[in-house]
Amino acid sequence: MEHDDTREGLRCLVTGATGYIGGRLVPELLSAGHRVRCLARSPDRLRDHPWADRAEAVAGDVTDAASVARALAGVDVAYYLVHAMSSGKDFEETDRRAALIFAEQARIAGVRRIVHLSGLTPAGVPEHELSPHLRSRAEVARILLDSGVPTTVLRAAVVIGSGSASFEMLRYLTERLPVMVTPSWVHTRIQPVAVRDVLRALVGSARMPSDVNRAFDIGGPEVLTYRQMMVRYAAVAGLPRRIILPVPVLTPGLSSHWVGLVTPVPASIARPLTESLRHEVVCHEHDIARYLPGPPGRPIGFDEAVRLALQRVREARVTTRWSSASVPGAPSDPLPTDPDWAGGSLYSDHRELRVDASPEALWRVIEGIGGENGWYSFPLAWAVRGLLDRLVGGVGLRRGRRDAARLRVGDSLDFWRVEAIEPGRLLRLRAEMRLPGLAWLEMGVVTDEDGRIRYRQRALFHPHGLLGHAYWWSVSPFHAIVFGGMARNIARAAAGSAARDPEHTPVL
């Protein structure tokens, strides 16, 4: 497919569209007049985005050459925004294999440009001394640059924007700890960049001249230490000045667990972030300015980036979060809804109650569950389960919600993920906590034959091995308290909502 860049938009493929950057890049490309195709393992997770009806979604995986080839057919510009940052000990091999497949298929398909967002690596540090995360990022960039397809690699350090993992880590460390004993990396110099400037560079890279095949450093106008970033964040957020006491004994592993306990970012994500801060990450060139039109103003400074991010958080307008991407290793098996399902043992807990409320009132309570609204039963049990999950490297309860009132497919919800949502009728959650099996929780609104409204709740568990069976039977004595209490309290909350502000969801 041939295009005249001056007359019409380009055909763009976005990988990682369910992730933090990809989910924000798609509407920016559409606004720039481009046509967009998204490659996702589960395209249904894109259906509730505001831009879903303007972009094409195709199923596939970057480690599957056939699906990558189909997705790249007819594409001008391919955005490579995926990485296996915390998918286990072999994540570097997974990243390498995926990049090689993508590079080869892009060349075969005749793609005119690859655009990749990578990490800013420290100058003068041998690659073998880099953290595994940065080392893998550098290798992926090198593979794409050697693909034979003109490639733009954008290298950024800390990205500041509502919902980014780096911003969430900074935010919660600063807000929750007025006195902090911190690792020595708080003195590392960093050049943070606003997510808006990252997106501007990504969109602008689509039209780079065909002879450009290189990496570019991108960053904001200021170089700060992490300590300065925390002090400046506190000032913008209106917090009292923080007392920061760095100590040299906190290793990257200990640092990641410390971050995991204090912030919503689990240790598996925190570790590559903290390891990347061992070395100075500062831009050493700004050559990209020769190829991209300048922003309306100068690049966004740190204080303004924080202010914009906090404004979106407070107004509940966070479009994507770091947790938008699936947790690596999370189950992807289909829900065993068939009563004759032959996939092995299946345990279930069913609850159904009549509700003296309208379907709309009941649905508001169901869709508002989790996060700050709680889980409507035995808060201590949920808190303990979340803490145990974090101690074994899971996501825990602190991911919260993207939006306090509305959910969409693919949203993370504490240690669940929204697998299906039928507005006004059904919400299905898939567990992403560490479990010896697969688990789902369904909540729904039904009308019986007499026209009465009923709340229906179903918990399902498919055990893996003997440990899975033992787990179910060890927790089943508590189901009457946890699941039974949840059903009763949700029904009660819906019945009582008519006497309150209809937009208010109670916390129980």
C-alpha positions, 0 to 999 in steps of 0.5 A: 500500500503506497501513501503520499505523506502530505495528503493522507495519514499512514497505516500504523500498527501499535503493539502493546495497545493494552499497556500504559503507553500504547493505550495513550498512543492510539488516540494520539495517532488517530487525532494526527489523521493516521489509521491504526491497527492494534495487535493484542493477545486479547482484543476484547480488552480494547473494546471499551476504550473511547477510541475502540470504534475508530481503530482495528483490533487483531488477535496475536502475540509478538512471539508468534510469527504468523500472527505478527505477519498478519498484523503487519500486512499493509502497514507503513509504521509499526510501533513496538511497545512490548517487553517482558520486564517481569515475566520470570528469569527468562524474560531476556530470552523472551524479549530477544525472541519477540524482537527478532520475530518482529524485525524479520516480519516487518522487513518481509512485509515492507514496513516503512518504519519501526518506532520503538520506545526503549530505556535511557542507558547510562553513558560509559557503562559496559552493557554487562554491568547494566541491570537485566532490564536495561540490558534487555532494552538495549538488546531489543533496540539493537535488534530492531535497528539491525532489521533492515527496516528504518527504525527510530528508537526513543530512549527515555528515563523516568516517565512522569504521567498519571498512572505510570509505574514511575509516577506511582512509585514516586507518588506513594513513596512521598505521600506515605512516608514523611520520614524516609530511610532510602537506598543510596540511589536517591542521589542518582541523577535522572532526566525525567520526561512528561508522558505528553512529550513522550507521546509527541515524540512517538507520533512525530517519529512516524514521518521521519525521513527514510534514511534515519535509522538510529536511537534518540535520547528524549527527556525533559528540560531538567536533570534531578536526583530522585531525592530532589524529585521527591522534595519537588513532588511534595511541594507540588502536592502541598505536602509538608517537607519530607525528611529523607535519610539515605542508607547504603545497605539497601540492595536492589532486591531489598529496595524492590520489596521495600517499594512493593510494601509501601506503594501499589507497584509490586516488587516484580515491577519495582525491581527493574525500576530501582535497578535502573536507578543505580546509574545516572540516566541523563540525555547526552544529545537532543538530535530528535529536535532536528526531525520533529516539530517543536511543542507549542511551548518548551518541553514540559518541566518536572513540576508541571508534569507532576501537576498535570498528573495529579490533576488527572488523578484527582479528577478520575481521568486516568486513561491508562495505568501501569497495571493496564498491561496483564501481569506476566504469567497471569492465566489466560485459559477460558472460563469454564462456564459449561456445566459439563466442562471437562477441564478437570476439577472445578470448585464453586461457591454460589450466592443469590439474594433478592434485592429491594432496589432497582437494577440500576442501583444494584449495578452501581454497587457492583461496578463500584466494587474494589479500590477505595470502595472496598469489597463489602465483607470482612475487610481484615480478611481481604487486607491479609490476603492482599498482604500475603500476596505481596509477600510472595511477589504478587500484586496485592490489593494496592493496585486499586481502580483506574476509575472510581465509578466505571470499569472496562474490560482489561482494567486491573481491580486490586488483585483481579482483572476485569475479564468481561463486563455487560453493563447492567447485567454482569461483571466477571473478574479473573484473579491475578494473585498468586494461587495454585490454580485459576480463579474467577468471581462473577457478580450479576443482576438478574430478574426472576420470573416474578419480576423481582431483582436478584443479586447473583454471585459466583466464585469459581476455582480450578485447582492445579495439582494437590496443592490447589485442592488443599488450598480450596478446602483450607479456605472454604470454611471462611466462604460463608463469612467472606462470600456470604457477607459480600452478597448480603452487604452488596444487596443491602448497599443497593437497597439503601442507595435510593435514599442517598445520592444515586452516584454515591457508592458506600464503603463497607 
